[in-house]
Structures are given as C-alpha cells and as structure tokens.
C-alpha cells in the first residue's frame, strides 16, 4: 500500500503553524478543486521499542515481549519529494500521534502524485519509500503501521492510506445529538478482533483483520464503553466520549499481551487513539504549506 507514512507528534514548527491556523475565521485561500488535505500518523510500536533490547526491529526476543531500545528511537521523519537528507518535511514525529497537529488539523497540498520517504531521525537510510496520489477536494489519513522486522508479511512495516472523504464520507455532517464513528484495526499482533460498544455485538465491527477500516456508523453522542475482543475474550476495555455533530475514527493500536515498558513514550500495549475527521468541503482551518 502506498502513502505518506505515519508519525506521532509534530515538530515545533508544525505545532506553531497548527496553533496559528486552527480555529481561525479566514477561509482557505486555495480552491478545493486544486488542493487536497493530508495528515499522517505513526502507529508503529516498534518505533519506540527494539525487539532485542539493542536496536529497533531486530529479531531475537519472543513476540509480544519487545524491550526498550537504548537508542531511544521513538519517531519518524517524513520527506516529501526528496530522499532522506537530514532535513525532513515533517520531523520528529513520535508514536502514537498524528501530524500536523491535534484535533482535526490537516496539511493542505496541491492535488498530484507525491514521492515520500520515511526514515528514523538522524538516519539517511529509508524505512519506506512510497508513491502517494491525492485527488483534489479530498482529505486523507496516511498511517505507518505494522512492526519492524516482522516475520509475518501481513504485519511488516507498511503504509495504510484512508480516504476521509468520498468513499467513507459525504457533505452532510452528523446533526443534532448524533455523531459518526469508524474503526481501524492497527494492532499488528492482536489477530482478528471484535469491537463491542456498550456490550452490543455488531456484524460491521466483527472479525476485523489487521488493516481493516470500517464505514462510519451513526450513533447518539455521549460516553461509550468500547471493548476489544479476541476469540470472544476481552483484551481491552476503555470509555470514550463522542461529541455531537462530529465524525471520528477510532484506531486499535499497540501490541497485544504487552502492558507497559520503562520508556519515555509511555505505554505500548493494546490501546485506542482517535482522530476527528474533516467534513467536505475542505475545512477552513486546513494548514497551507
């Protein structure tokens, strides 16, 4: 799969741009028929922990028991239109967040094909080299998923591109007390899972494989207990609030069977993160670069 590969967190420059732009009243100066909106996310737990206690991604330790990398490598650098040269387009993005910033921020980019290289900070060796096509008027979330040096081809490091517009979206926002939610299975070792909200088993959320992306489901806004089940047994239970008139994607991330490791970045066990997805047409607070 191709795409701009995911990152967590943002560089200082990106954070500053986000603070200045989000919530502003001025409309985007570019026409939707010429530009698209993109954000990226780093959902690769091995970016934060080595598999053998020495360097990220090498084998030598039992699956599900990765140890902390002494190098402290926790981030990805993204290079757009050039190889890894130490001056990334978006740099220092740590697991498990999204760039260019929090909430529903996107980068606004001209609609065309992009060559994208992903590397670890300080390295000129690419982890991924991808080609990314964006269509005018659409928005995309492009993720780095999988594991470094995974023995299972399905769980190896790769990118996953999700169209937040067109196929999963329309121009009508959820109204009144309603919200919409989609789920993405991004845990590389959890196997097939069921997402069970408020104890309800739904066919649309059952037997999700790694990399699966569901359609949006309309639900009343409010707090929900969300349980992730594997082979009928609960492996994670969290409570999250859905705000009315928003569209949200929830990602199951991390490693099953892992709790917490002594890392600066915190927990790398099974968990969920969420993004607020933009609505068509392109939002006014998109960042223009």
Backbone torsions as a table, in degrees:
resi	resn	phi	psi	omega
1	UNK	NA	147.4	-176.6
2	UNK	-108.7	154.5	173.1
3	UNK	162.4	162.5	169.2
4	UNK	-65.6	131.4	-167.9
5	UNK	-93.4	150.5	-167.5
6	UNK	-68.3	153.5	-179.3
7	UNK	-142.9	153.7	174.5
8	UNK	-114.1	134.4	-179.0
9	UNK	81.2	-178.1	178.1
10	UNK	-143.4	161.0	173.4
11	UNK	-71.1	166.8	179.8
12	UNK	-58.8	-40.2	-179.4
13	UNK	-63.6	-41.7	179.9
14	UNK	-66.3	-38.7	178.6
15	UNK	-63.1	-41.2	-179.6
16	UNK	-64.1	-41.8	179.5
17	UNK	-64.1	-37.8	-180.0
18	UNK	-64.6	-45.4	-178.8
19	UNK	-61.6	-36.2	-177.6
20	UNK	-75.2	-26.9	-168.5
21	UNK	-101.5	-41.7	-175.2
22	UNK	-65.9	134.5	177.3
23	UNK	85.1	0.0	178.7
24	UNK	-72.3	160.4	-177.6
25	UNK	-93.9	-12.9	-176.8
26	UNK	-78.7	133.3	178.1
27	UNK	-71.6	158.6	175.1
28	UNK	-61.2	136.6	-174.3
29	UNK	-82.8	-10.6	-178.4
30	UNK	-98.0	147.2	-179.7
31	UNK	-75.4	142.2	179.6
32	UNK	-62.4	-24.9	-177.5
33	UNK	-80.0	2.0	177.4
34	UNK	-120.7	-16.3	-172.1
35	UNK	-128.3	159.9	174.9
36	UNK	-129.8	170.6	180.0
37	UNK	-121.2	134.9	-174.5
38	UNK	-135.7	139.9	166.1
39	UNK	-134.0	161.0	-176.3
40	UNK	-130.7	154.6	-178.9
41	UNK	-142.7	137.9	177.6
42	UNK	-100.4	103.4	180.0
43	UNK	-115.1	34.9	-179.0
44	UNK	-104.7	102.8	-176.1
45	UNK	-62.8	-27.1	179.7
46	UNK	-70.3	-12.1	174.0
47	UNK	-64.8	-22.0	-176.6
48	UNK	-104.5	-16.6	-176.2
49	UNK	-140.6	136.4	174.7
50	UNK	-79.7	154.5	-178.1
51	UNK	-85.7	-10.5	-179.3
52	UNK	-129.8	13.3	180.0
53	UNK	75.2	6.2	-179.0
54	UNK	-119.3	-56.4	179.4
55	UNK	-145.1	147.6	-176.2
56	UNK	-59.7	135.3	167.5
57	UNK	92.0	-6.2	178.9
58	UNK	-87.4	150.7	-178.5
59	UNK	-83.6	173.7	177.3
60	UNK	131.1	-2.2	177.9
61	UNK	-135.5	150.2	-175.1
62	UNK	-58.7	142.9	177.2
63	UNK	-56.9	143.9	179.3
64	UNK	84.3	-0.1	179.8
65	UNK	-130.8	51.8	177.7
66	UNK	-67.3	151.1	178.7
67	UNK	-113.6	168.0	-175.5
68	UNK	-72.6	135.8	175.4
69	UNK	-77.5	125.2	177.5
70	UNK	-59.7	-24.6	179.4
71	UNK	-70.0	-15.7	179.6
72	UNK	67.8	23.0	-178.3
73	UNK	-67.1	114.2	-175.7
74	UNK	-130.0	8.0	-168.5
75	UNK	-138.9	171.2	173.7
76	UNK	-129.1	142.8	170.4
77	UNK	-105.8	139.1	179.9
78	UNK	-115.3	127.8	178.5
79	UNK	-115.1	124.4	-179.4
80	UNK	-107.6	120.2	176.8
81	UNK	76.4	16.4	179.0
82	UNK	-161.6	160.6	176.4
83	UNK	-74.8	172.7	177.0
84	UNK	-66.1	114.7	-176.9
85	UNK	-128.8	11.6	-179.6
86	UNK	87.1	-2.6	179.1
87	UNK	-126.3	75.2	-171.8
88	UNK	-69.6	153.4	174.1
89	UNK	-65.9	-44.8	172.0
90	UNK	-131.0	120.9	-171.8
91	UNK	-122.4	159.1	172.9
92	UNK	62.5	41.1	-176.4
93	UNK	-95.4	120.3	-170.4
94	UNK	-97.7	156.7	173.7
95	UNK	-71.5	137.4	0.3
96	UNK	-122.1	82.1	-177.5
97	UNK	-133.1	-169.2	-172.9
98	UNK	-130.3	152.0	175.1
99	UNK	-122.9	145.2	23.7
100	UNK	-89.6	-2.7	-179.8
101	UNK	176.9	-172.0	-176.8
102	UNK	-74.5	174.5	175.5
103	UNK	68.5	-132.5	-176.1
104	UNK	-115.8	37.3	-179.4
105	UNK	-75.4	143.2	175.6
106	UNK	-133.3	160.2	166.3
107	UNK	-91.0	133.5	173.9
108	UNK	-92.1	128.2	-175.7
109	UNK	-134.3	151.7	173.2
110	UNK	-60.9	141.8	-179.4
111	UNK	-76.2	112.2	178.6
112	UNK	-172.8	-171.3	177.1
113	UNK	-89.6	140.7	179.3
114	UNK	-125.1	138.0	168.5
115	UNK	-95.0	127.1	-173.5
116	UNK	-128.3	133.6	176.0
117	UNK	-118.5	139.6	179.9
118	UNK	-122.9	133.1	-179.9
119	UNK	-144.3	164.8	172.0
120	UNK	-81.1	149.5	-179.5
121	UNK	-54.8	135.1	179.0
122	UNK	84.3	-2.4	-178.7
123	UNK	-112.6	140.7	173.9
124	UNK	-96.6	1.1	179.0
125	UNK	-89.4	123.0	-177.3
126	UNK	-76.2	139.8	171.2
127	UNK	-88.2	-36.7	-179.8
128	UNK	-143.4	141.4	171.9
129	UNK	-128.5	116.8	-169.9
130	UNK	-128.7	161.2	173.2
131	UNK	-119.1	128.4	-170.2
132	UNK	-127.1	115.3	176.7
133	UNK	-97.6	129.2	175.4
134	UNK	-121.0	138.6	179.4
135	UNK	-100.4	143.6	-177.5
136	UNK	-59.4	139.0	176.0
137	UNK	83.9	-6.0	-179.8
138	UNK	-101.3	164.6	173.6
139	UNK	-126.4	147.4	-173.1
140	UNK	-133.4	143.6	166.6
141	UNK	-114.4	119.8	-178.1
142	UNK	-114.6	126.2	-169.7
143	UNK	-117.3	143.6	161.8
144	UNK	-91.2	123.9	-178.3
145	UNK	-134.0	169.7	179.3
146	UNK	97.0	-161.0	-177.5
147	UNK	-134.8	151.9	175.5
148	UNK	-71.9	128.3	175.8
149	UNK	65.4	28.6	-177.7
150	UNK	-67.5	139.5	177.6
151	UNK	-74.0	-29.5	-180.0
152	UNK	-85.9	119.9	-177.4
153	UNK	-57.0	-35.0	-177.5
154	UNK	-67.6	-23.9	-176.3
155	UNK	-106.4	5.1	-179.5
156	UNK	-70.9	161.7	-177.4
157	UNK	-58.4	124.9	176.4
158	UNK	-158.8	177.5	180.0
159	UNK	-109.6	151.1	-179.9
160	UNK	-130.9	117.0	-178.3
161	UNK	-102.5	128.7	179.6
162	UNK	-118.0	127.4	174.6
163	UNK	-85.4	114.2	178.1
164	UNK	-80.0	-8.3	174.3
165	UNK	-115.5	-173.4	177.1
166	UNK	53.2	-99.3	-168.2
167	UNK	-57.6	-37.1	-177.0
168	UNK	-105.5	6.8	-167.0
169	UNK	-137.9	165.5	167.5
170	UNK	-149.0	-179.7	-173.9
171	UNK	-81.3	-5.8	-176.0
172	UNK	-94.5	116.5	177.2
173	UNK	-75.5	152.6	171.7
174	UNK	-56.1	139.4	-174.2
175	UNK	-118.6	165.5	177.2
176	UNK	62.5	-129.6	-179.1
177	UNK	-96.6	20.7	-177.1
178	UNK	-100.4	155.6	172.5
179	UNK	-136.6	168.1	175.1
180	UNK	-128.0	141.2	-176.2
181	UNK	-138.5	141.0	175.2
182	UNK	-125.3	155.5	-179.1
183	UNK	-123.6	142.3	177.4
184	UNK	-126.2	129.0	176.6
185	UNK	-89.6	106.2	-177.0
186	UNK	-124.5	21.0	174.8
187	UNK	-93.2	115.8	-170.7
188	UNK	-72.2	-15.5	-177.1
189	UNK	-125.1	12.2	-176.8
190	UNK	-82.0	-17.3	-175.5
191	UNK	73.6	-172.7	178.6
192	UNK	-61.2	138.8	-179.2
193	UNK	-133.3	159.0	170.1
194	UNK	-111.9	135.9	173.2
195	UNK	-99.7	119.6	-172.7
196	UNK	-120.0	97.9	177.8
197	UNK	-84.5	129.4	177.1
198	UNK	51.3	37.5	176.4
199	UNK	74.6	7.9	-177.4
200	UNK	-99.1	124.5	176.2
201	UNK	-89.1	118.9	-178.0
202	UNK	-116.4	136.6	-178.2
203	UNK	-61.3	-34.0	-178.9
204	UNK	-66.3	-20.5	-176.0
205	UNK	-114.5	17.8	-177.2
206	UNK	-105.9	148.0	176.5
207	UNK	55.0	43.7	177.2
208	UNK	-76.7	129.8	177.8
209	UNK	-94.0	161.3	175.8
210	UNK	-54.8	126.4	-178.8
211	UNK	94.6	-7.5	179.5
212	UNK	-71.2	143.3	176.6
213	UNK	-127.2	123.1	-177.9
214	UNK	-87.5	163.1	169.5
215	UNK	-70.6	165.6	175.7
216	UNK	-72.5	141.6	175.8
217	UNK	-115.3	131.5	176.0
218	UNK	-81.6	126.3	-178.1
219	UNK	-140.3	154.8	173.3
220	UNK	-63.5	141.6	177.0
221	UNK	-65.8	153.9	178.9
222	UNK	142.3	-173.6	-180.0
223	UNK	-84.1	139.7	179.4
224	UNK	-132.6	137.0	167.6
225	UNK	-87.8	120.2	-177.4
226	UNK	-111.8	120.4	-179.6
227	UNK	-111.3	132.5	173.2
228	UNK	-100.8	125.1	-178.7
229	UNK	-117.1	141.3	174.2
230	UNK	-124.5	121.2	-176.6
231	UNK	54.4	38.7	176.0
232	UNK	81.5	-3.5	-178.8
233	UNK	-107.8	135.6	179.4
234	UNK	-67.3	133.0	176.7
235	UNK	-118.1	-11.9	177.8
236	UNK	-160.7	138.1	175.1
237	UNK	-138.4	122.6	-179.5
238	UNK	-136.0	159.7	175.5
239	UNK	-116.4	128.5	-179.9
240	UNK	-135.1	153.1	-179.6
241	UNK	-106.4	132.1	173.9
242	UNK	-102.1	125.6	-178.7
243	UNK	-87.6	141.9	-178.7
244	UNK	-62.4	150.2	176.8
245	UNK	60.8	30.6	174.1
246	UNK	-124.4	158.8	176.4
247	UNK	-121.4	123.3	-168.5
248	UNK	-128.3	142.9	168.6
249	UNK	-113.3	130.6	179.6
250	UNK	-108.1	129.5	-177.5
251	UNK	-112.1	126.2	169.7
252	UNK	-84.6	120.4	-171.9
253	UNK	-129.8	175.8	173.8
254	UNK	85.2	-169.6	-173.9
255	UNK	-113.2	126.8	175.4
256	UNK	-67.4	142.9	179.2
257	UNK	81.6	7.0	-179.7
258	UNK	-120.1	135.0	-179.9
259	UNK	-99.3	-88.5	-175.9
260	UNK	-139.4	145.0	179.6
261	UNK	-124.0	153.6	-177.6
262	UNK	-75.9	70.0	-178.4
263	UNK	-120.0	151.3	178.6
264	UNK	-59.6	-28.4	-175.2
265	UNK	-85.2	-6.0	173.3
266	UNK	94.6	-133.1	-171.5
267	UNK	-87.4	143.5	177.3
268	UNK	-130.5	10.6	173.3
269	UNK	-76.4	-179.9	-178.6
270	UNK	-58.3	131.3	-177.8
271	UNK	-158.6	-178.7	173.7
272	UNK	-130.3	148.5	169.1
273	UNK	-129.9	163.7	-176.3
274	UNK	-140.8	152.2	173.1
275	UNK	-126.0	149.4	170.6
276	UNK	-90.5	124.0	-174.8
277	UNK	-94.1	138.5	-179.1
278	UNK	-69.5	161.8	178.8
279	UNK	-113.3	145.6	175.8
280	UNK	-72.9	145.5	-2.8
281	UNK	-72.0	179.4	-176.3
282	UNK	-54.7	135.3	-175.0
283	UNK	-68.4	157.1	-177.5
284	UNK	-71.5	-20.8	-176.0
285	UNK	-96.4	14.9	173.9
286	UNK	-61.8	139.6	180.0
287	UNK	-82.8	129.7	177.6
288	UNK	-101.3	124.9	179.9
289	UNK	-112.6	NA	NA
